[in-house]
Amino acid sequence: MSNKCPKCQEKLSPLYMKQTCPKCNTNLVYYDLENRLKADHEKAMKEQETVDRVLNNIKTSAFGGTLQIIRFVLMFSPLLWMCLPVFKANDGEDITLISVIMGIINGSFDFSDSSYLFPVITMVCIIIFSLMVIISSLFSVGEKALKRTQIFEAINSIVLLICVVLCYFNNAVFSYGVALVLLTYAITGLLHIKIDKKLNK
């Protein structure tokens, strides 16, 4: 219930529980009910239109054409590439996402060895920042969409390169899994530009 009478604007106590205004005796529940219901309906319609517009933009951004579908699939491919050898530890053992998960489950993964630790940090960064790019790309419709996605893509690539350098200085040599991830970033970067031209002419 409002703290004012809708008719005479008399201030009401928050604890006032009666249905009628103490000053003008107007029914606080039913006064101008038709117009209030109409206003509520219009508000609900506007909210529904906003939701529909957002959902349509996401659908168009992800699946609105061949380029969007290719991009969407490619952006998840780093998970696949990380199942291939991503780094080689100082003992010559291949480090993959699967070997890391199995090592953690079995309790055999040596976090004290920096040639194992830094590759794991790199893979975690790839997953986190790739998700940021994926989320940003779902909103490709709009004037600032490309710029926003490119910023996330640039951060993603810079973080990966920094991690690769840190791994190198900690005796972990990058393998072709990392090269495939970087190649994927380059391809999706080009697709972002082409899709933006298509959607935001």
N, C-alpha and C positions, 0 to 999 in steps of 0.2 A: 504494500500500500504506500502511496506517495506521502510525503511529509507536508504536502499542501493540498488544499481543496481545489479540484480542477475547475471549479466554477468561480468562487470568490477569492481564491488564492490565500485563504486563511491558513496560517501556519499551524501544523498539527504536531503533536508530540510523537516521537517514534514509538511510544508505547500506547498510542491511541488506537483502540481495537474496534470501535463502533463503526457501523456502515454509513452513518449519516454525519454530515458536517455539523459541528456544534454551533456554527454561526448562521449558515443559510439553510441548513437541514437538507442539503443535496445528498442523494445516495452516492457515496463515493465509489461503489462497485459498478453501478450501471450507468452512471452519467456519461453521456457521449460515447457509449459503448460501441456503436456501429462505426464511428469514425476511427476509434482507437483500434478496432479489429482490422479495419481497412489499412491503417498505417502499419500495423504489425505484419499484415499480408504483403504489403509493398516492400517492407524491410526484408522479409523472408525471401521474396522473389529476387531482390538484389543480391542477397547473400548466396542464393542458389546459382545465379548467373555468374558470380565471381568464382565459385567452386567449379562450375562447368567450364569456364574459360581457362582456369588453371589446368584442369584435367585434359582439356583439348590441346593446350600448349605442350603438355608433357607427352601426350600421345603423338602429336605431330613431330616433336623433337626427337623422340626415340624410334618411332615406327612409321613416320609420315612419308617415307620413300626409300628407295634402294640405298642411297648414301647414308641415311640415318640408321638403317638396319645394320649396314656394314660397320659403321662407327660404333654402334651399341655393342655388337659382338666383339669387335677389336678391343674395346675398352676393358672387357673382362679377360682378354687373352693373357695379360701378365700373370694371372694366377696359373694358367697352363704353362707358360714359359718358366715359371719358378719351380715347376715339377721336373724340369730338365736341370742339368748341372748349372748352377748360378755362379758358384765360386769354387775354388780349390783351396783347401786349408794347407797349412805349412807341412802337413804330413802326406800331402798328395791326395787326400780323400775328397771326393766330390761332395759339395754341399747343395742340397735341394730342399724345397719346401717339405717334401715327404720325409726326407732323412731327418730334418729338424724336428718335425712332429713326432716321428717314431722315436727319436733320441730322447725327447722330453718325456714321452709316455713311458719308455723303458728306464728312464733315469740315467741314461748313459751319455747324455749330452754334456760336454765340458764347457761351462760358461766362463771358467777361469782362463781358457785359452782364447786370446783376442782374435786369432785367425778363424775361430768359430763364432765368437760373440758378435763381431762387427757385421759379418754376413747376415746374421739373424736380424740385427737392427735394421740393416738395409732392406730386408724382405718385409719387415713390419712397416717401414716407411713407404715402400712400394704399394702395399695394400691400403694403408690409410690415405695417402695422397691420391691414389688412383680412384678411390671412392669419392673423394672431393671433386675430382674432375667429372666423374660419372654423374653425380648429383647436379653439378653446374650445367652439364650438357643437356639435362632433362628440361632446362628452361632456355632453349635456344631461340625462342621467339621474343624479339624486343631489340631496341636500339643498342643497349649495353651488353647484350647476351654474349657476343663474341669476345669483347674485351674482358669480361668477367671470366669466361672459360679459359682464355689465353693466359690470364694471370695465374689461375690454378695450375694450368699445364706447365707454365714456366717454373713455378715453385716446385712442382712435381719433378721436373727434369733436373733442376739445380740441386735439389735435395739428393736425388739419386746419384748424380755425379760426385757430390761431396762425399756421400757414403762409399762410393767405389774407390775414391782416393784414400779415404780413411782405411778401408779394407786393405788396399795395396800396401800402405805403410804399416799394417799389422799382419803382414805375411799371408794375406788371402788374395789370390789372383782371380780376377773375374773371368768367367767362362761365357759360353755362347748364350746362356740364358739371359744374362744382363744385356748382351748385344741385341737380342730379340725384343726385350722390353723397350730399349731405347728406340729401336726401329719402329715399334708399335706407336710410341709417343709421337714420332715424326709423322707417321701416316695419319694418325688421328688429328694431329695439328693441322694438316692440310685439309682433312675432311671438315674440321670445324669451320674453316674459311669458306669452303665450297657450300656447305649447308647454310651458313649465315647469308651468303649471297642469294641463295635460293629462297630462304624464308623471310628475309628482311629487305626485300627489294625496295 
